[in-house]
Amino acid sequence: MGKLKKFISRIPLMPALIIVMSFFIILAVILSKTATSYANEQIQLIGAKYTVFEDKTEVDDESEHGVVRTLYIDVLPFSEEDKQAYDFYTVIYEYSSFFWCIVSITIGAVIFYFGKLKKPIKLLINASENISDDNLDFVIDYSGKDELGQLCSSFEKMRLSLQDNNRTMWRMIEERRKLNKAFSHELRTPLTVMRGNVELLEKVYMRSDVSEEKKAAILSTVSKNIERIESYVYSMGTMSKLEDQPIQMKCTCVNDLSNQLEKSLEMLCQENDLESHFEIAAESENVNVDANIIMQVFENIVSNAVRYAEKSITVSCCVSDDHLTISVSDDGTGFSEEELKIASAPYYTGNQNDSELHFGLGLYLCKMLCEKHKGALRLTNNDSAGACVVASFSCK
């Protein structure tokens, strides 16, 4: 029975149902034939006990041979015990086919249910209840190859997709919370400066002993901080647009993509009198990626490296069927231990003197775009000297 259930679990529903029902219908026919034959034998044996045969021979002148043989059959009354047995075997003889048909079909249906339906239905019901309760921390483990196995597999894929989307959503919420916190912190400084200068301007504007140059300097400081606030607001709008930007995966020629990356690297290095080195290792001629996203990330990373490089920047690309990895290395001072942890945070600038020109969003934007492309951004230092930023992108 166990082997039958295991065999049934491997085949599609309709063939399994036909096999099970055919098997048990044949079994019902065999059992019915056996039962009716046995009941008929018993009926004959009981009847033979009470049947009397009388053979009489008479002389008949009109007959051709002159002798007439007559057989008389008489049935004696049954005893109570034999009458009950006779009636019992008669019922078996008449209704055994119907009885064994019902029993066999019932057993076949039970085996079919427990062998094909019970486990996957239970798994799907539990999965539906867990999903409705926002619980995605479970696994649908069913190895059947039939339609219900395919349905369980589809449910498992849906669960993994929901779980991934849920994690992405919470990560985006957490990133948005950090971004808002950083934005509030960065905005507080120019607002404080503006408030102090406005108060100072109110005190000295009507005084004759304060030169016009000093008043103009105060106004200039206020104006610069207003521009800084406007830049912060613009940067927030830019990030919101990038978060809403959809990923459009397309089959892209690796040679065309590498040429774009190399030209962009050469242009950025030439503008800053730096040497550029570009190398690529590709396992295939085409790759499935969003080329626009990759170019945005690459140009941001290289622009960041240009600010800290001393003589040269080296870019290494690795292309496979599953991932595209871009490493950008410079020969500068590299990242400190603290910067390795927080350099990709929003509004982080390692050089405070350069903070008015750069808001510390480059690496953060690269990180966000890499994660949208189901990849990651990693910050390291070279073995010799300088920083190395590795951006990876999923090609699936």
C-alpha positions as CSV (number, residue, x, y, z in Angstrom):
1,M,0.0,0.0,0.0
2,G,2.9,2.3,0.8
3,K,4.5,1.7,-2.6
4,L,1.2,2.4,-4.3
5,K,0.8,5.7,-2.5
6,K,4.4,6.7,-3.4
7,F,3.8,5.8,-7.0
8,I,0.5,7.7,-7.1
9,S,2.1,10.8,-5.6
10,R,4.5,11.0,-8.6
11,I,1.9,11.0,-11.5
12,P,-0.7,13.6,-12.5
13,L,-4.1,13.7,-10.9
14,M,-6.3,12.3,-13.8
15,P,-4.0,9.3,-14.6
16,A,-3.7,8.6,-10.9
17,L,-7.4,8.7,-10.4
18,I,-7.9,6.4,-13.4
19,I,-5.3,3.9,-12.2
20,V,-6.6,3.8,-8.6
21,M,-10.2,3.4,-9.7
22,S,-9.4,0.8,-12.3
23,F,-7.4,-1.2,-9.8
24,F,-10.1,-1.2,-7.2
25,I,-12.9,-1.9,-9.8
26,I,-11.0,-4.9,-11.0
27,L,-10.5,-6.0,-7.4
28,A,-14.3,-5.5,-6.8
29,V,-15.1,-7.7,-9.8
30,I,-12.7,-10.5,-8.6
31,L,-14.1,-10.3,-5.0
32,S,-17.6,-10.3,-6.3
33,K,-17.1,-13.3,-8.6
34,T,-15.4,-15.2,-5.7
35,A,-18.2,-14.3,-3.3
36,T,-21.0,-15.2,-5.6
37,S,-19.3,-18.5,-6.6
38,Y,-18.8,-19.4,-2.9
39,A,-22.4,-18.4,-2.1
40,N,-23.8,-20.4,-5.0
41,E,-21.9,-23.5,-3.8
42,Q,-23.2,-23.2,-0.3
43,I,-26.8,-22.7,-1.6
44,Q,-26.4,-25.8,-3.8
45,L,-25.1,-27.8,-0.8
46,I,-27.9,-26.7,1.5
47,G,-30.5,-27.4,-1.2
48,A,-29.1,-30.8,-1.9
49,K,-29.7,-31.8,1.8
50,Y,-33.4,-31.3,1.4
51,T,-34.0,-32.4,-2.2
52,V,-35.5,-36.0,-2.6
53,F,-35.3,-37.8,-6.0
54,E,-37.8,-40.7,-6.7
55,D,-37.4,-42.8,-9.9
56,K,-40.5,-44.8,-11.0
57,T,-40.7,-47.2,-13.9
58,E,-44.1,-48.2,-15.4
59,V,-45.3,-50.4,-18.3
60,D,-47.1,-48.5,-20.9
61,D,-48.6,-50.4,-23.8
62,E,-48.9,-47.3,-25.9
63,S,-45.2,-46.4,-25.6
64,E,-42.8,-47.4,-28.3
65,H,-40.7,-49.4,-25.9
66,G,-43.5,-50.3,-23.6
67,V,-41.6,-48.8,-20.5
68,V,-42.0,-45.2,-19.1
69,R,-39.5,-43.8,-16.6
70,T,-40.6,-40.9,-14.4
71,L,-38.3,-38.8,-12.1
72,Y,-40.1,-37.2,-9.1
73,I,-38.3,-34.3,-7.2
74,D,-39.5,-33.2,-3.8
75,V,-38.1,-30.5,-1.5
76,L,-38.4,-31.2,2.2
77,P,-38.9,-28.4,4.7
78,F,-35.6,-26.7,5.8
79,S,-34.5,-26.6,9.4
80,E,-34.3,-23.2,11.0
81,E,-30.5,-23.1,11.0
82,D,-30.2,-24.1,7.4
83,K,-33.0,-21.7,6.4
84,Q,-31.1,-18.8,7.9
85,A,-27.9,-20.0,6.2
86,Y,-29.7,-20.4,2.9
87,D,-31.2,-16.9,3.1
88,F,-27.8,-15.4,4.1
89,Y,-26.0,-17.0,1.1
90,T,-28.8,-15.9,-1.2
91,V,-28.3,-12.3,-0.1
92,I,-24.6,-12.6,-0.7
93,Y,-25.2,-14.1,-4.1
94,E,-27.6,-11.3,-5.2
95,Y,-25.9,-8.3,-3.7
96,S,-22.2,-9.1,-3.4
97,S,-21.4,-7.3,-6.7
98,F,-23.0,-4.0,-5.4
99,F,-21.4,-4.4,-2.0
100,W,-17.8,-5.0,-3.3
101,C,-18.2,-2.2,-5.8
102,I,-19.1,0.3,-3.1
103,V,-16.3,-1.0,-0.7
104,S,-13.6,-0.9,-3.4
105,I,-14.6,2.5,-4.7
106,T,-14.6,3.9,-1.2
107,I,-11.2,2.4,-0.4
108,G,-9.8,3.7,-3.7
109,A,-11.2,7.2,-3.0
110,V,-9.6,7.2,0.5
111,I,-6.3,6.1,-0.8
112,F,-6.4,8.7,-3.6
113,Y,-7.3,11.4,-1.1
114,F,-4.5,10.5,1.4
115,G,-2.0,9.7,-1.3
116,K,-2.6,12.7,-3.6
117,L,-4.7,15.4,-2.0
118,K,-4.4,15.6,1.8
119,K,-0.8,16.8,2.2
120,P,-0.8,19.5,-0.6
121,I,-4.3,20.8,0.4
122,K,-3.2,21.1,4.0
123,L,0.0,22.9,3.0
124,L,-1.9,25.3,0.8
125,I,-4.5,26.0,3.5
126,N,-1.8,26.7,6.1
127,A,0.1,28.8,3.5
128,S,-3.0,30.9,2.8
129,E,-3.7,31.4,6.5
130,N,0.0,32.4,7.1
131,I,-0.1,34.9,4.2
132,S,-3.4,36.4,5.4
133,D,-1.8,36.9,8.9
134,D,1.2,38.6,7.3
135,N,3.5,35.7,8.3
136,L,5.9,34.9,5.5
137,D,8.4,33.0,7.6
138,F,7.5,29.5,6.5
139,V,8.3,27.0,3.7
140,I,6.0,25.0,1.5
141,D,7.8,21.7,1.2
142,Y,6.1,19.3,-1.2
143,S,8.0,17.2,-3.7
144,G,5.1,15.9,-5.8
145,K,5.3,16.3,-9.6
146,D,1.6,16.5,-10.3
147,E,-0.7,19.6,-10.7
148,L,-0.9,20.1,-6.9
149,G,2.9,19.9,-6.7
150,Q,3.1,22.6,-9.3
151,L,0.5,24.7,-7.4
152,C,2.6,24.3,-4.2
153,S,5.7,25.3,-6.1
154,S,3.8,28.4,-7.4
155,F,2.7,29.2,-3.9
156,E,6.3,28.9,-2.7
157,K,7.5,31.3,-5.4
158,M,4.8,33.7,-4.5
159,R,5.8,33.5,-0.8
160,L,9.4,34.2,-1.7
161,S,8.4,37.1,-3.9
162,L,6.2,38.5,-1.2
163,Q,8.9,38.1,1.4
164,D,11.4,39.8,-0.8
165,N,9.0,42.6,-1.6
166,N,8.3,42.9,2.1
167,R,11.9,43.1,3.0
168,T,12.5,45.6,0.3
169,M,9.6,47.8,1.5
170,W,10.9,47.7,5.1
171,R,14.4,48.5,3.9
172,M,13.1,51.4,1.9
173,I,11.1,52.7,4.9
174,E,14.2,52.4,7.0
175,E,16.3,54.1,4.4
176,R,13.7,56.9,4.1
177,R,13.7,57.3,7.9
178,K,17.5,57.6,7.9
179,L,17.4,60.0,5.0
180,N,14.8,62.2,6.6
181,K,16.8,62.2,9.8
182,A,20.0,63.1,8.0
183,F,18.1,65.8,6.0
184,S,16.7,67.3,9.1
185,H,20.1,67.3,10.7
186,E,21.8,68.9,7.7
187,L,19.1,71.4,7.3
188,R,19.3,72.5,10.9
189,T,22.8,74.0,10.4
190,P,22.1,76.5,7.6
191,L,18.8,77.5,9.3
192,T,20.7,78.2,12.5
193,V,23.2,80.3,10.6
194,M,20.5,82.2,8.8
195,R,18.6,82.8,12.0
196,G,21.7,84.2,13.7
197,N,22.6,86.4,10.8
198,V,19.1,87.7,10.4
199,E,19.0,88.6,14.1
200,L,22.4,90.3,13.7
201,L,21.2,92.1,10.7
202,E,18.2,93.4,12.5
203,K,20.5,94.8,15.2
204,V,23.1,96.5,13.0
205,Y,21.1,97.4,9.9
206,M,19.9,100.8,11.3
207,R,23.2,101.6,13.1
208,S,25.4,104.1,11.3
209,D,28.6,102.8,12.9
210,V,28.3,99.6,11.0
211,S,29.9,99.6,7.5
212,E,28.0,98.7,4.4
213,E,30.6,96.0,3.7
214,K,29.7,94.2,6.9
215,K,26.0,94.5,6.2
216,A,26.6,93.1,2.7
217,A,28.7,90.3,4.1
218,I,25.8,89.3,6.5
219,L,23.3,89.4,3.6
220,S,25.7,87.3,1.5
221,T,25.9,84.7,4.2
222,V,22.1,84.5,4.5
223,S,21.9,84.2,0.7
224,K,24.4,81.4,0.6
225,N,22.5,79.5,3.3
226,I,19.3,80.0,1.4
227,E,21.0,78.5,-1.7
228,R,22.2,75.6,0.4
229,I,18.7,74.9,1.7
230,E,17.4,75.0,-1.9
231,S,20.1,72.6,-2.9
232,Y,19.2,70.2,-0.1
233,V,15.5,70.4,-1.1
234,Y,16.5,69.7,-4.8
235,S,18.6,66.7,-3.7
236,M,15.7,65.3,-1.8
237,G,13.5,65.6,-5.0
238,T,16.3,64.0,-7.0
239,M,16.4,61.0,-4.7
240,S,12.6,60.6,-4.7
241,K,12.7,60.5,-8.5
242,L,15.4,57.9,-8.5
243,E,13.5,55.8,-6.0
244,D,10.5,55.9,-8.3
245,Q,12.6,55.1,-11.4
246,P,11.7,51.6,-12.6
247,I,14.3,49.0,-13.6
248,Q,14.1,48.2,-17.3
249,M,16.1,45.0,-17.9
250,K,17.2,44.6,-21.5
251,C,19.6,42.4,-23.4
252,T,22.7,44.6,-23.8
253,C,25.9,43.9,-25.8
254,V,28.8,43.7,-23.4
255,N,31.2,45.3,-25.8
256,D,28.9,48.3,-26.3
257,L,28.5,48.7,-22.5
258,S,32.2,48.4,-21.8
259,N,32.9,51.0,-24.5
260,Q,30.5,53.4,-22.8
261,L,32.1,52.8,-19.4
262,E,35.6,53.2,-20.7
263,K,34.8,56.5,-22.6
264,S,33.1,57.9,-19.5
265,L,36.1,57.0,-17.4
266,E,38.6,58.6,-19.8
267,M,36.6,61.8,-20.0
268,L,36.3,62.2,-16.2
269,C,40.0,61.4,-15.7
270,Q,41.2,63.8,-18.5
271,E,39.2,66.7,-17.0
272,N,41.2,66.2,-13.7
273,D,44.6,65.3,-15.2
274,L,44.4,61.6,-14.0
275,E,45.5,58.4,-15.7
276,S,42.8,55.8,-16.3
277,H,43.0,52.0,-16.5
278,F,40.1,49.9,-17.7
279,E,39.9,46.1,-17.9
280,I,37.0,43.7,-18.4
281,A,36.5,39.9,-18.1
282,A,33.2,38.7,-19.7
283,E,31.9,35.1,-19.9
284,S,29.2,36.0,-22.5
285,E,28.7,38.5,-25.3
286,N,25.3,39.8,-23.9
287,V,24.0,40.6,-20.5
288,N,20.5,41.4,-19.2
289,V,20.8,44.7,-17.3
290,D,19.5,48.3,-17.2
291,A,22.4,50.1,-18.9
292,N,21.1,53.6,-17.7
293,I,21.2,52.6,-14.1
294,I,24.7,51.1,-14.5
295,M,26.0,54.3,-16.1
296,Q,24.5,56.5,-13.4
297,V,26.2,54.3,-10.7
298,F,29.5,54.1,-12.5
299,E,29.7,57.9,-13.2
300,N,28.9,58.7,-9.5
301,I,31.5,56.3,-8.2
302,V,34.2,57.5,-10.6
303,S,33.3,61.2,-9.9
304,N,33.8,60.4,-6.2
305,A,37.1,58.6,-6.9
306,V,38.3,61.6,-8.9
307,R,38.1,63.9,-5.9
308,Y,40.5,61.7,-3.8
309,A,42.8,60.1,-6.4
310,E,46.3,61.4,-6.7
311,K,47.5,60.1,-10.1
312,S,45.3,57.3,-11.5
313,I,42.0,55.4,-11.3
314,T,41.6,51.8,-12.2
315,V,38.3,50.2,-13.2
316,S,37.8,46.4,-13.4
317,C,34.6,44.8,-14.7
318,C,33.5,41.2,-14.4
319,V,30.5,39.9,-16.4
320,S,28.7,36.6,-16.0
321,D,25.3,35.3,-16.7
322,D,24.1,36.1,-13.2
323,H,25.9,39.2,-12.1
324,L,27.8,42.3,-13.4
325,T,30.4,43.6,-11.0
326,I,32.3,46.9,-11.4
327,S,35.3,47.8,-9.2
328,V,36.6,51.4,-9.1
329,S,39.9,51.9,-7.3
330,D,42.0,55.1,-6.7
331,D,45.5,55.7,-5.4
332,G,44.4,58.2,-2.7
333,T,44.4,57.8,1.1
334,G,41.6,55.3,1.1
335,F,38.7,55.0,3.6
336,S,39.1,55.1,7.3
337,E,37.6,52.5,9.6
338,E,34.7,54.8,10.3
339,E,34.2,55.7,6.6
340,L,34.0,52.1,5.6
341,K,30.9,51.8,7.8
342,I,29.1,55.1,7.1
343,A,30.6,56.5,3.9
344,S,27.5,55.4,1.9
345,A,25.1,57.1,4.4
346,P,23.1,60.1,3.1
347,Y,24.7,63.5,3.5
348,Y,28.0,62.1,4.7
349,T,31.1,64.1,3.5
350,G,34.5,63.0,4.6
351,N,36.0,66.4,3.7
352,Q,34.1,69.1,5.7
353,N,35.8,71.8,3.7
354,D,34.2,70.4,0.6
355,S,30.7,70.0,2.1
356,E,29.3,73.1,0.5
357,L,30.0,71.7,-3.0
358,H,29.1,68.0,-2.3
359,F,26.3,66.9,-0.1
360,G,27.5,63.4,0.5
361,L,24.8,61.8,-1.7
362,G,26.9,60.1,-4.4
363,L,27.6,56.8,-2.7
364,Y,24.2,56.8,-1.1
365,L,22.5,57.1,-4.5
366,C,24.8,54.4,-5.9
367,K,23.8,52.1,-3.0
368,M,20.1,52.8,-3.6
369,L,20.4,52.1,-7.3
370,C,22.4,48.9,-6.9
371,E,19.8,47.6,-4.5
372,K,17.0,48.5,-6.9
373,H,18.9,46.4,-9.5
374,K,19.0,43.5,-6.9
375,G,22.7,44.1,-6.3
376,A,24.8,45.8,-3.6
377,L,27.5,48.4,-3.0
378,R,30.6,47.5,-1.0
379,L,33.4,49.8,0.2
380,T,36.9,48.5,0.8
381,N,40.5,49.6,0.6
382,N,43.2,48.3,-1.8
383,D,46.1,46.2,-0.4
384,S,48.6,48.8,-1.4
385,A,46.9,52.2,-1.1
386,G,43.6,54.0,-2.0
387,A,39.9,53.2,-1.8
388,C,38.0,50.6,-3.8
389,V,34.2,50.8,-4.4
390,V,32.6,47.6,-5.8
391,A,29.1,47.8,-7.3
392,S,27.3,44.6,-8.3
393,F,24.1,44.2,-10.3
394,S,21.9,41.1,-10.8
395,C,21.4,40.0,-14.4
396,K,18.4,37.8,-13.7
